[in-house]
Structure formats: structure tokens, C-alpha cells
Amino acid sequence: MPGWGEGMTTYSAVRTTGIYCRPGCGAKPLAENVRTFEVAAAAEAEGYRACLRCRPYRVAGTVADDAPELVCRAVQLIISGVLDAADETALGAQLGMSARHLRRLFNDHLGVTPDQFARSRRAHFARRLLDDSELTIADIAFASGFGSLRQFNRAMREVFRATPRELRERRRRSDRLAADGGLVLRMPYSPPYDWDAMSAFLAKNAVPGVESVVDGVYRRTIALDGELGMLEIGPGGVDHLLLKAHLPYWEGAIHVVERAACLVGLTTEPILATAQLAGDPVIGPLIKARPGVRVPGAWGPFEVAVQAVVTHHPALTSVKSSTAGPSASHVSPGLEVLRRVVEGVGVEVSGLGFGLTHAFPAAEAVAGAELDGVPEEVGRTVKTLAHEVAEGNLSLVGCAPLEELTGALLAIEGVSETAAQWIALRLGARDASPKAKESNEEWRPWRALATMHLEAAGQTG
């Protein structure tokens, strides 16, 4: 394990003070008094409290990329809110294991139970809201995923040794984020992070009417329990992006922020992957040129699946781009089909600007819709995909093992190998390989990151 100040994913705790710090904190304790933890929750579970100088709750808090895929899948399910209304038994069931085995995995690799991990994330998110926002304490409790004010107060005392009101009184003037509407939050990361590469990828793969990138700011519509909202993500500082969330309600806002962080690749730091790929003759120079490239995730798994299936559908990939008029720019057949699906089935929104006109439709809506203007072969594939997801026959949540996920996708007529691999990549499969070039065995098990470096360098289609 790295020592004090070394590495990027460990937290250092000092036995003599009972305080734990984020990497790079200026404190200089004796090495024999230091313990290291993979996640902040593990330090808290051992009774350590957060340093007031470096404030570790303000860093990204990612899980090391060498953790087993089962642990990573469990973490993604926790981030999506599974433990808000269920217990570890239900979480284990989704992963095909007992709660006891799940706890053992978490303890072995993260030093904490799933419940402790979830509670720490809620508390850290609440502390950020107490610092950065003007939301009331009650709103913060429910925005952070706590079921009651009593539960919220108890957790904050246990983690931070103070009540929410006391914590808010301690915040620094520079923490407050002014906004002309919406909730503004910092999305922290450990540098390097390449927002230009990420925003370029998101722009290239944007679903028309649902996503856009304008002047380096990514925007998208969202639907929460049928209510509509919008997210804006853009540069913020040397160690954070800025998220502005326009939400229909505050309850469960933590999961909106976590999903947004996943979308832009902030939930995993590719430390081990980068180290192992750095010596490769192809990928190594690309890493040296752009060390902050990350693997993108997904806001909506079904949305990402439809986007990839349509974009890489065999019936469309050989079709030349068309134009909508003499002055129109070229529009790929895949983007045109996506636009028709969104406009035909998605929920219309108005007044947002930036080309945002609809929320992406749910699988149930697509499965039962007439996809007007969509080529028959493509429409059949999209509807079959939607039906399989809607009926629970195909799970896109929690990212099944790569071969299992791609096998299920390829069983649907019209889903190409390239599409299946792109879907897997954006759902978190670290060895997903969308293009033949990425099949290089030397890049296993990090072909997803290798793919994104090739993408950033303009070497993939």
C-alpha cells in the first residue's frame, strides 16, 4: 500500500490523532502512526474522522480500478440507489450471491461493508450540499438519500462528529456556489482529467434532441419518475467540473449527481490501467500526450444501447450521409434514425434551447410504439431490444460480465459486434473492445481505456 501522500486512491489515517486525510494533505505524521484505507468509508468505520484542512469528503472517492468486477458492479448498483430502499440481501441477489459473501468481498477489497459504503457516500454528499448550496437541512437530508431527518442527523454525527447545523456554520465563504437557477455542485476528480476529450466524445455520440455540447458545456434532458429536468456539465477548476442540475424535486439528488459523474468517467480512476498500458508501443505515446483520458459511462443504459445499436446497425453503416436541404450540414443515417425515434416516442420538452427538445423514451414506450420513418430492419432491432429490456429478459443495470452481456445483445437480430462492445464499454466493462484494432491481447484487461485513447487521437470510427 502507498505511504503518506503517495498514490491517488488511498486515504491516510493517523492513529495518534484519530484523523484521516486525502492524498496530498500537508500534514506530516510519523510513518509508524499511519494507516491507509482504499475508501473513506473504511477509515470512518474504524472510527477516524475527516481532516478539517484537506476535507476528504470533497474528493471524488473512487474505487480502485484493480478491484474485482463484482465489487465494481455492486458499487454501481449502490450508486444507482439500490440500498436506499433495500438491504444487502437484495443487493447480493441482483449479483447472484449471498449477502454474507458480498460483505466478505467488500471487506476484503474495500475494508467496509456495502451498507457502510453507502452511508458514507450519503454523508459526504450531504456535507458537500451543506457547504456549497443554500438548500435547507431537511431538503439536503432527502436529496442525499436519507430516509428521515433522524437517520440523517445520526449519520452526520457518526461520520463528522457534529450536527448538520453545526457543519453548515463551519463552511467557508469560498465554498458557496451562486447560481441563476438550478442546483450547482462541484464534481471533484483527481487530476489529470481531459474534459476536452470527454466532451468531444459526448458531442460525437449525442442523441439528437436529448444531448448537446455547445461551447464546451454538455447538456441533456432527464426524466425522474416521469418528471422532466436538465443537466449541464462543464469545466470548473483544476480538480473539478461544475454540474448545474435543474430538477423537478430534490429527493434523491445524490443519485442524479452520481449518475452524472459516471457519465463523464469520474467514478473510476484508471491508475492501474494507465500504468500497465503506458509501456505499450501504440497506447503508451497516446497516454503520454493525453494522460487525462477517461472511459465514459452512461446516464441511461437503455438510451446508450439504442444509440449504439442504431449507429452501428448493418443496415445503416453502408448508407451515405444525407442532407436535409441545400444549406444543411451532413447528417449520418444513424443520427437521423435516432432523431425520429426520439421525436416519435420521447416526451417533448420546450424552452430549453441548445437543441434539447425531448427526453429519451423508456424501453416500455419504445417496445409498444410505431417507429414512423425508421427503416423496417432497424426498427425491428430497436423494438426487440426495447422489449427484452422492458420484460426483464435483458438487464443493462449493474453491467453483467462482458461475455454474458455481449452474448445477450448479439442474440438480438441486427445488433452488431461493434454495437455490443460499445454498449458494454459505456456500461463499465473495462475490457470491452468496440473495434478490431482494440482486440490486441497486450491491452487486456484494459481495452476500454485503450479504445478511448485511440478515440481521443482520432484513430477509431
Summary of the structure (lengths in Angstrom):
residues: 461
radius of gyration: 22.2
end to end distance: 39.3
largest distance: 73.4
contacts: 1509
relative contact order: 0.09
helix: 46%
strand: 12%
